[in-house]
Amino acid sequence: MRDMPNDSLDLVFGSPPYEDARTYGIDFNLKGQNWVDWMVEIYEESIRVSKGLVAFVVQGRTKKFKWSCTPALLIADLHRAGFNVRNPVLYQRLGIPGSGGPDWLRSCYEWIVCVSKPGKLLWSDNTAMGHASGKCGNPTHRKQNGKRVSNQFKKPKRTNPGNIIECGANTNFGKGNENEAPFPLKLAEFFVKSFCSPNGTTLDPFCGSSTTGHACVRNERNYIGIDCRQSQIKLSRKRLVAAKKELK
């Protein structure tokens, strides 16, 4: 990534290792603040090369009934470092039945921590994953003094889908199942269609089986994938070839 020019990409999207949850065959074992510090460096380089959004799916770890808090710590450190942090997105999934330990609740979401350069995104389609608007009433809100205000409301053609992305159970990943930690194609498509312009370029610096690349191929976006393991590069190439054949 350090060899890429500034502002040369439209979107950076992917999912790094979740602390020391898996070693990935390379003895990866960063955790806690060390993991957070590493991720801040990743965001710094990502925002340099992207003229659009930078978004990574991240999750903390729970050990001995204590959560590591790393997604929240990462957001706080990015904010303190001067990054333009956007309101986080949640990826909703069905946690493993019976998980959560003997006294707590199973985890049904993961954080997507997003940053961009200051100001409005140069390109976005925030209704790309919405649906046709149905009937809706005239909304109201309250001023700081508590007084209710009614606004003239113009119904949009398509709804804004909101910042909770529902992806269901973690199953049916196809070739992605050959990776240790795949995420659904629907999740990658959400970001590619919403935040990478047609014919634009998306980078996934932790590409694994290239789920992000699959989403790019299906939606006519260019794709760059990076992974430190040759096995995943080979898997990515096979998957992208298959994805292109699906379009014929």
Residue, then its C-alpha position, 0 to 999 in steps of 0.5 A: m500500500r505504501d507504493m500507491p499514490n495519494d487519493s488513488l482509490d475510491l474505497v478501502f474496505g475489509s476485515p483485519p485479524y480480530e486481535d489474537a483470535r487466530t494466528y493465520g499461520i503467521d503467528f499473528n498475536l497483537k491484542g489490546q492497545n498494541w492491536v489498536d496502535w497497529m490499526v491506527e497505522i493501517y487507517e492512516e495509510s488507508i486514508r492517504v490512498s483513498k479519496g473516499l471512505v475507509a471502513f474495516v469490520v472489527q470486533g473485540r475479544t472476550k476472555k475470562f468474562k471481560w471484553s477487550c473493548t478494542p473497537a471502542l478504543l480504536i474509535a477513541d484513538l482515531h478521534r484523538a489522532g484527528f481522523n474524520v470518524r464517521n458514525p459507526v456501522l453495525y454488521q448484524r449477524l446470527g451469533i452461534p447458538g449457545s454462545g455467550g458463556p454461562d452468564w452473558l448474551r451471544s454476540c449478534y453484531e460486529w463493528i464497522v469503523c469508518v473514517s473519511k477525509p473531512g467534508k462530504l464524501l466525493w461520491s456515495d449512493n446512500t440509497a443503493m441498498g435501500h428499497a422503494s419508499g412506501k407510505c410514511g407520515n409527516p415526521t416531527h422533531r423537537k427543538q433544544n427548548g423541547k418545542r415540537v416542529s413539523n416539517q414539510f416532508k418530500k418522500p424519497k424514491r428509495t429509502n436510506p437503509g440505515n447503519i445496521i446491515e442485516c446479513g443473517a447467519n454466517t453460512n453459505f460463503g462459497k469459496g470464502n469458506e476456505n478462509e478462516a474468517p470470511f464475511p458475507l458477500k452481502l456485506a461487501e456488496f453493501f459498501v461497494k455499491s454504496f461507496c465506490s463509484p461505478n468503474g471506481t476502485t476498491l482496495d481490501p488490504f486483508c483480502g483473504s478469499s476476496t469476498t470484497g473482490h467478488a462484490c466488485v466483479r458483480n457490480e462492475r467496480n475495479y478491485i485490488g486485493i492484498d494478503c501476506r499469504q500466497s495461499q489466499i492470493k491463489l484462492s482469490r484468483k480462483r474466486l475472481v475467475a469464477a465470479k467473472k464467469e457468473l456474469k456471462 
